[in-house]
Each structure stands twice: as structure tokens, then as C-alpha cells.
């Protein structure tokens, strides 16, 4: 009797664990990044934080950057990348963006978050923001 109960449970677990799951690949994230239009920030910008992701790790042999989407006073939304930044911003924080260091390496690691089922968080709005620059984001007074 006990074997009859355990066997179906084991079979269920085996099939559940081995069933293929659709996982968004890193290629989808990279495809979004190929649409980014980089520009060199030459002046300060004031705006409001729409989204912020701090760097995943401290800079060392591999450089890491934070990502902040900022809506400007002119209602233009920009993606600001900042090297080695653990600053924290909340949506609707007023900020100033200064021109920042532009890395010479293309190996900068950007914040990538995954859901519990390993899908990349990459929504349509975030991908719709194409204007991208390197800068330093600070809280506005």
C-alpha cells in the first residue's frame, strides 16, 4: 500500500522536474541592448527616477555598473549607466545627472535580475528607452 502511494508521487516529481521550461535567454536581453543609442553627456541634467538598479557587485577585475532610467524636465527618458555605483534611488526621486566616466572596456556587467523561474526581467518599457549615456546620478536638493 505504501509503495503504491510513493510511486505516483515519485513519478510526478520526476516529470515535474524534467519538463522543459521556457527560459528567456541572455540573447533577448542583448537584443534589447543592441537598440541602445549611446551619446556623450556634456552637461548636467535634472529629472525624476523612473527605475533604478544598483550594480550587482563591487568593481574589481570585472567592472559593474548601475542602471537608472531618468525622465527629464522635457519628458524625455534616458538610461544612465554609472560604474561601480551602489547608490540607492526610489521611483520619483528628483536627481541631477553629471557627465560620468566612459569605460574603455565593453565588458562592463550591467544589473540583470531574474524571476524565480530564471526569466530575465526585461519589460517593454525598459526596452523602449534607447537613449543611453554614462553619468553620475546624485539626489537633487
Buried (B, 14 or more C-beta within 10 A) or exposed (E): EEEEEEEEEEEEEEEEEEEEEEEBEEEEBEEBEEEBEEEEBEEEBEBBBBBBBBBBEEBEEEBBBBBBBBBBEEEEBBBBBBBBBEBEBEEEBEBBBBBBEEEEEEEBEBBEEEEEEEBBEBEEEBBEBEBBBBBBBEEEE
